[in-house]
Amino acid sequence: MEKDYLFVYGNEKRRGADHSLLEKAEFVGEAAIHGTLYDLGIEMPGVVEGARGLVHGELYLAGGKILAELDSYAGADPKVPDSVFARTEVEAILADRSKVRAWAYLLTDEKLQLFFAFPLKEGKWN
């Protein structure tokens, strides 16, 4: 089975409330992406991609079934144009400074306006 890299930054991380979604994924290591992390005010974060800062999270290898389940969980259905989150390909930076292409669930600036959100300057969720 082919697997893709997946970057997570919120409740799906180890010790996170929704980590069970990744129980069949393979943990690769700590990683970061360029962007801004926001507290969305609903006990979950969101990221807007960009060069404004670093968002810290974890990198996994995940198969298509896991990604499909996460698409549903994140409300990131590619067939629904008004989805809040979008599964987007990003560049993840590992601790050894190597880089890989990975999927991440991101917001657009436009979708961010739907929330009472504020930036988390340290780029870390929990």
N, C-alpha and C positions, 0 to 999 in steps of 0.2 A: 504494500500500500504506500502510495506517495504521501509525503508529509510536507507541510509548509511551516515556516517559522511564524510564530504568533507572539506579539508583544502585548502584555497586559499591564495595566497601571492602577487598577481599582480593586474592587471587591473580589476579583477572580484570583488575585495573588495568593501565595501561600499564607495561611492564617487568616485569609479573608472570608467573609460570610458566604461568598459564592464560589469558593475554590473547588468545590465538588464538581463543577462544570468541567474542570481540567484534570480530573482524576486519571483519565486514560491518556493524557498528553505527557510528553517527556520534558521535564524541566532541563533547560540548557544553562541558564545562569542569570545573574543580574544584568540589566541593560538599561539604556536610556534612548530617548528620541528627542529631536528638536521640536519644541512647541511650548504651549502654555497649558498648565493643568488648572482646572477650575473645580471648585466645590459647587455643585449644581443646586444645593439646598434641599436635596431629596435623598440624603444619605448615599450619594454616589457621585463620582467625579466625571468629568468630561475633558477632552483635550482638543484644542484647536492647533493644528499643525503650523509650524513656522519657525523662524530662527530666533524668536524672542527669548528662549530659555531652554532648559533641559527638563524633561519629564522622566522620572526614575520609575522603573518597573522590573518586570521579569520576562524572560524569553523562553518560549516553549516550542517543541515540535508537535504539531497537531495534524491529524488527518481530516479529510473532508467532512466526515460525519460530525466531528467536534465543531468544526467551523460552521456547519449548517445549524447546529444547536445553538451556538453563540450568536449567529445571525438572528435567530428567533428571539433569544433572550435579550439581546441589545436593541431589538426593534430595528434591525439593519437589513431588512428585506430588500435585495437589489431590484425587485419587481415593483416596489412601492416608492415612487419618486419623492414623497414627503416624509420618508423615514428620518428620524432625528439623528441617529448615528449612521455612519457609513463605514463599511469595512474597506480600509484604504491601505495601499502598499506604502510603507515608510522605510527609512533607513534606521536600523537599530544599531546602537554602539555598545559593544560588550566591554566588560571590565578591562580586557587586554587591549582595548582600543580597536579591535577588528570590527568590521561592519558587515551586516547582512541585510538583505531585503526581507521584510516581515510584514504580516498583516497586523493592523491595529484598528480599533473602533474609535473613530474620531467624529467630532462635531464641526460644522462650519460656523463662521462668525454669525451668519444669519440664524442658524438653529440655536446658538448660544443665547440669543435674545429672548428665547422662550422661557428661560429660567431666571431665577433671582440668584445669579452666579457671581462668585468672586474668585479672583486668581489666588492660587496657593504658590507663593513666591519660591518656596523651597523645592517645588516640583515633585512632592511626595504625597501620596495618599496613605494614611495610617502607617 
